[in-house]
Amino acid sequence: DRVHGAGLGLGREGAVQKDNEGSCWNFAETGECKFGEDCRFSHVTRDGEMVQEPKAKKTKKKSKKKKKSKKSEKQVVRKTKEECIAEREIDEEDTIYTGTVKFYKKGYGFIKIEEEITFMDVTAKSKIYVMAEDIMCESEEIGLNKDDKVMFKIYKDSKGLGAMDVMNEDGSAIVFEREEQKEEEAQ
């Protein structure tokens, strides 16, 4: 059994690549990691594309007074999902794009795109972000099935471009099946 995040990848000729040190082995191999955003290793695809930086290690401060002052200085204010949705600038031309679901977990995912998409001076090169709220789903659970072909419209917010009104390539609503459901049905 391989260790999660062993950090060394094997090249095509079987040579160990040190540039993958610190990478999550599970993610590189399967495109998934049970630790998700909390993984302490970087999530890098087999193609070498960085999907997620490693989660920063927590360091302990010696005195409590310093800890409080440091925290108030470094407080990163993240926008809520609702704030990001509210600030969206939607493509009024309703251009339809297509792509393939790269991965989807815990309310968000990425769609692999064949050609770059540029909207309002922002370009998505190889993939575009999608969140659960933007999926046209007819199943009880909302989600996207890996490798499914989808069509979508786009928007721009402070974080970049995103996909919205995501549905099957034929225009039908998506029926999401979790991996566990697929395995049960196969048996």
Disulfide bonds with the S-S distance in Angstrom:
none
